[in-house]
């Protein structure tokens, strides 16, 4: 009968970190981990807040008045 080697989430995380470090080296590992930063705040709420002033008509008017597009 086969036995299953069940690993905890912490064990999987630690193994993953070790494999990444071994495979990428120190600087590659750091660069990869920096990409996984989830940031802060709520992007959806922030976007909705700064977009409240815009309507389709306002955007079209801005595009029509933009001399770069003419």
C-alpha positions as CSV (number, residue, x, y, z in Angstrom):
1,X,0.0,0.0,0.0
2,X,1.2,3.5,-0.9
3,X,1.4,6.2,1.8
4,X,0.7,9.8,1.0
5,X,3.2,12.3,2.3
6,X,0.9,15.1,3.3
7,X,2.7,18.4,3.7
8,X,1.3,21.4,5.7
9,X,0.9,24.8,4.0
10,X,3.9,26.0,5.9
11,X,6.0,23.1,4.7
12,X,5.0,23.7,1.1
13,X,5.7,27.4,1.5
14,X,9.2,26.7,2.9
15,X,10.0,24.2,0.2
16,X,8.8,26.6,-2.5
17,X,11.0,29.4,-1.1
18,X,14.0,27.1,-1.0
19,X,13.5,25.9,-4.6
20,X,13.1,29.5,-5.8
21,X,16.2,30.6,-4.0
22,X,18.2,27.6,-5.4
23,X,16.9,28.1,-8.9
24,X,17.1,31.9,-9.2
25,X,20.0,32.8,-7.0
26,X,19.8,35.6,-4.4
27,X,19.1,38.5,-6.7
28,X,16.6,36.6,-8.9
29,X,14.9,35.4,-5.8
30,X,14.6,38.9,-4.4
31,X,13.3,40.3,-7.7
32,X,10.7,37.5,-7.9
33,X,9.5,38.0,-4.3
34,X,9.2,41.8,-5.0
35,X,6.8,41.1,-7.9
36,X,4.5,39.2,-5.5
37,X,3.9,42.3,-3.4
38,X,0.1,42.8,-3.1
39,X,0.4,46.5,-2.5
40,X,-1.9,48.3,-0.3
41,X,-5.3,49.8,-0.4
42,X,-8.3,48.9,-2.6
43,X,-7.7,49.5,-6.3
44,X,-11.4,49.2,-7.2
45,X,-12.5,51.8,-4.6
46,X,-9.6,54.1,-5.5
47,X,-10.4,53.9,-9.2
48,X,-14.1,54.5,-8.7
49,X,-13.3,57.6,-6.6
50,X,-11.0,59.3,-9.2
51,X,-13.3,58.3,-12.1
52,X,-16.4,59.8,-10.6
53,X,-15.8,63.1,-12.3
54,X,-15.7,61.4,-15.8
55,X,-18.6,60.7,-18.0
56,X,-18.6,59.5,-21.6
57,X,-19.5,63.0,-22.7
58,X,-16.7,64.5,-20.7
59,X,-14.2,62.1,-22.1
60,X,-15.3,62.7,-25.6
61,X,-15.2,66.4,-25.1
62,X,-11.7,66.2,-23.7
63,X,-10.6,64.1,-26.7
64,X,-12.1,66.5,-29.2
65,X,-10.4,69.5,-27.5
66,X,-7.0,67.7,-27.3
67,X,-4.8,69.3,-30.0
68,X,-2.6,66.2,-30.1
69,X,-5.5,64.2,-31.7
70,X,-6.1,66.9,-34.4
